[in-house]
Amino acid sequence: MAREFQRGHKARIADLTAGTDLYVGVQIAGPGLSFDISCFGLDAEERLSDDRYFIFFNQPASPEESIQLLGPQAGDNESFRVTLDKIPPHITKLSFTAALDGTGQVSQIGPGYLRIVAGGEEVARYSFTGSEFSTERAVMLGDFYLKDVWRFAAVGQGFDGGLEALLKNFGGEVAEEAEAQPEPPAAAQGVPGFAPPPGPAAPAPSFGVPAAPQPAPDFGPPQGTPHAAPPAAAQPAPAPPALQPTAPQVHNAPTIAAPLVPPAGPVPPPGQQPPAPYGQPAPGQDPYGPPQPPPAPPVGGYPGQQAPQAAPYGGPAPYGQPAQQPPGAPYPGQAPTLPQGGGPGLGVVLDKYKEAPTGQRWTPQNSKLIRVDLGVDGQPVLARQGSMVLYQGKVDFGYKGAGFRGRIVGNATGQEMQLMRCTGQGQVFFADNSAHVHPIELQGDAICVSAESVLAFDESLQHEVRRIEGHGIPGGALFTMQFQGTGTLVVKTHGTPVVLPVTPTTFADANAIVAWSAASQVIISSQVSLRRHAYPGHSGETVNLQFRGAPGNFIVVQPYEV
């Protein structure tokens, strides 16, 4: 029986099947829509560093044929053969994608799936519908990735842009000219190790793959052209026409900016040398020139009178004298020129700040911003009010009240959290005053965190106020918050924290500690007594906590005192 996957679920391939020769089938359709279904072979940096591992209709197999495009069969719009033990070591991830060819949006598709078949039996299936997406034009369906062993992840992540945008996202380059037409893939031989399960063929979808792949500069067939089914057997393709040399492109020549010159004067008579540009020596003339006699006094002047001097740049010129132009300034009547050349394009500069698209529910975008995908498992998220900086999709925000008893406890302990509840289908980005954010995944265990250090968490986590014996921590004199269950808790810190194991001699300033394992025993330490400047709500004495516990317990401290 096939194992059903939801978006974000992962499993080891070995837990699904013992085989390594796998059949991957994709079914995706919609009224009037056509899709390009492809496989990207990525390296450890999740980049398409080797274009030979971009498997699509124009390149149906990798060099060693560990990844092969089989075409539509057994009710699937597109299918692949993946032989895991033949994949070279530098390929650590296979990403299966579907991109719209033509107009439309992924939200218009009907029910679809990606399935894995081994030994003629379906072992895994990830189903999806168009309601999970909005304005995207492509979708990353699922991944095979190597993490000590090969694993499968149901991604289901929408992507703005078509096949060309996906290619650029993975670091590939779009060809500017059409490639030579390859031979169509040969009919798959009967290999029971990866063949699809037997049974009657499903009704043919409204589109298929092209009979003879046509070269296209944007890695996609012409828009609006329906695809035909591939031939049953491979036919020898005609030899591609020889490429004819073309005239050089005029616009490919570099642009050279000429120096500014004054407006042209009268045209000199034939045979006479034109005057040299302003400030430059004439041809054959000594650049420094012969010694010049002292300037003669002006007409009507008296002996010893100095000639009028030009005004400095920006200052008024003497009466009757022309103003001097600063270097590079346009002359009267000359249009200003635009600067030539320039640095890298805007896209190159902003590329390092692009959103990190992954199939995870929680994805840090950088050290101070985190994104949650509400559509991964349908679980709502609780977050600090005012921490949302951006969201995409259909997301609803509501006030999450603590109830009368919760408000009383929160006010009495200083552990009250003003929360909002985020539900719907979309992505929400959280941040708080440039604080560093750290997602902590709990698998049934518990952790203690000050309410002041909580940014967001899954609603599935249970949280309650816990008493500390003795003096307390910032914001809650005798109390802290304890989170327990299965889910993710996002903690914020001032600066990069340090995680230390708990030993019998572990002491921490309560104004710098962020969190600790719930199994640790916390007591007040009287070994250190230091005074520092008092701040409102504090006595001025530093509170030091001593932690004790079995091996495996930890504390988290930030390089900052509240």
Disulfide bonds with the S-S distance in Angstrom:
none
